[in-house]
Amino acid sequence: MSRLGVIIDNTYQLTEYINRGGMSIVYLAENIRLGNRWAVKEIVKTNDEYNRLYIDALIHEANMMKDLDYPAFPRIVDIIEDDYALYLVMDYIEGKTLEEILFEEGPQPEERVIGWGVQLCDAMSYLHNQPSPIIYRDMKPSNVIMKPDGSLRIIDFGVARVFHPEKTNDTVALGTKGFAPPEQYVGQTDERSDIYALGATMRYLLTGVNPRSNEAVDYPALYAQMGLSDKMIRILDKCTAINPADRYQTDSELCEALTEDDQAVKLARKMKKMKIILLVAAIVVFVIGLSVTVYSLVGIRQQEIIEATENAAPQLAVVPNLVGKTYEEAKALLEKEGLTCEKTESYNATVKKGVVISQDKRPNEVLEKGSKIVLTVSLGEEGETTEAEAEESKEKDSSESSSKSSSSNSSSNGSDDDNGSDSDSSRTSHSAEDNSGGGSSGSSSGSYYSPSSSASGADSGSASGADSGSASGADSGSASAAADSEGGEGGQSSQGG
């Protein structure tokens, strides 16, 4: 019986059939009040145990997707249940599934599949890097829609699950035969399980051989027949390794493998085209030169023109995925690619301090080397002392300590100067008494002045007293102040470093 025309919850009218899954049907629906269109997934209720399990999975899907905020995933806007069925209302995505494209066009070009693989890698990385990581568990071409603009959308979270490291087995073993890895049926799934399914998806799109088939496939021979590159074969074999330890361990590793040398290849093709254009231009210039006898043009060699153009060509870099990495790791990756970074900080209760929350350029975007990427780095929960605040406090303490030390030394200098003056006065008095008493008396008091003359005695007292006081007081104070000053500079150097 057709369900078209039925109005759900007095709001959504089913207007068009879109697709049928194992136990669900997807319709295009219109909000009769607002006029906007939505996709409605319907699952009819039965008394079957598997039906109950699937309904639970559908509710689980809705609860999981409502918190996602990423362009590759549709939004859940409503969950409706009546006596007949359960309905999931979500964004309507216009386009074709990758499986439909495969059926219409046949095996896809390697370059196109690599582009799709990079997009799917980014989407999986978003799921896997959630505070509670999500394992998608059902990657396959029929669950990926390509919009008219070429961007991909991932649908059907019915068998996705939150990753619990402490569990040794998944609660429910669900998935699609041929795409799901062995551990999805007998053990614990993790990020590497989605990498296996993505590898199986790319292999299907490249060869047209459905992994759900029971027929044995000689993949090495098939790859040779399809003319796949050595790079692509290595990626497929590593993704679909039986042992999870033999696969790529993270989405970023797989993404890096997919984009490796791509920019170099594109640049080489660009330069090859440029060389052809320059060759034609050189011939034209040569012919014109002959016709107008411009002799000076003969000295310009084609190779010099090509080399000069190659040197002027922009150097390109691929933006890596930096979310989830520490700032130091992200900075090192950018430097490796020839890119620079600017750091902004923001409080975040769910991301550890020092870890990158977001980046202003999308992963795998191609930029000229030297371009700047703005990274937002977590400060942790609000109220934690930041590194900058700690350094500022340290510098303030050092400055106060230096100020107190300088003040103490100034007091010491003043005391020493007074003592020096008293000493001079005492010595002058002794000189006068000894001179009036005669030469022999002057000789016995030689500890304060030179016995040779009274003038020499006064000079000696001045040198011994004032100069000694200056050395003991002012110079000592200056040395102490200099030491404090050096300590302050040392604190600034530490902060800057």
C-alpha angles and dihedrals in degrees: 000000000000116000095194111125094027114133116220118212090346087286116070121055116199105231107163140018113239110171145336125224131186095286104356139068124210119213135184107238136186126217100235092206101045102023096227122132130241139175114244121199111203127194116184116222121241135164091251116121092224089052090056089049091052093049089052088051091051092052088046089052092053094049091049097047097046091074096047119106109182129114093237093062126068120234122247109226104170144009117203130181130185135161092277105045151338118254130202114198115201144151114304109234116201116212144062131292116246088245091057089050089050092051092049100041106022125225111002128236115265094238091055094048090050089055091050091046092055092051092049091046090056092049093049090047089056091054095044093050096053115121084254101033116232121215109205096201097184109070110155136132094261090060094055122078123197113211121215090261091059097252119131130232124196118216138183114050092179095124100030116121142187111256115244110187092196093062120088095196137032115249094232126024105218132147144104119292113245094021100054115080121239094256091060089074102037108024149002122327124213141159091301091059090063089047089057091051092048089052091050089049093052091046091053092049092049098045105024089227110133111226089210089072116106092220118109112245127207095215098182090056091044092051090051090049091051091047095235117176121252088245093056093046091052091051094049093047093048094046094050098043111140093228111065089215089064094055130080104288097213139025090242090058091053092044091051090051091050094051096039112125091353093116092046090052092048092048091049090052090048092051091047090056090046091052091053091050091048091048091055090045091050091052091049091049090048093052092047089048091055093048095051095030094236094168096182092069092063090072093062108093122209092231091056090053092049094047092049090051092048091052090051094050114111117257109233132210134189118231110237124218104261102169111118095022125109116259091249092052091047092048091050092050091050092049089051089056092046094251131127130220141213119207125221123174133216136174114251125174095201102043121069118247113270095024122121112251099182145347129216095225120061119244113267092020110144115234137166113266112264093039117139125241118199112220123196108211125197120247089194121234116351110264097041115123109251124220091247092052091048091051092046090052091048092050091048092052090049091050093050091048091051091049093051092048092050091050091051092049092051090056090049091051092054092051092048092050091053091050090050091054092049091050091051091051092050092049093049090053092052090049092054094048094046093048092051090048097055141255098296092055090049090053093054092052095053093127088082102038144003112283092220097081144345092246090054090050092056092048091049092051090051092050094044095044114033096029092045090049090049092051093045096043118022097030092046090049091049091051091051092048091048090052090052090048091052089050090054092050089049089056091052091050091052091051094048091049 
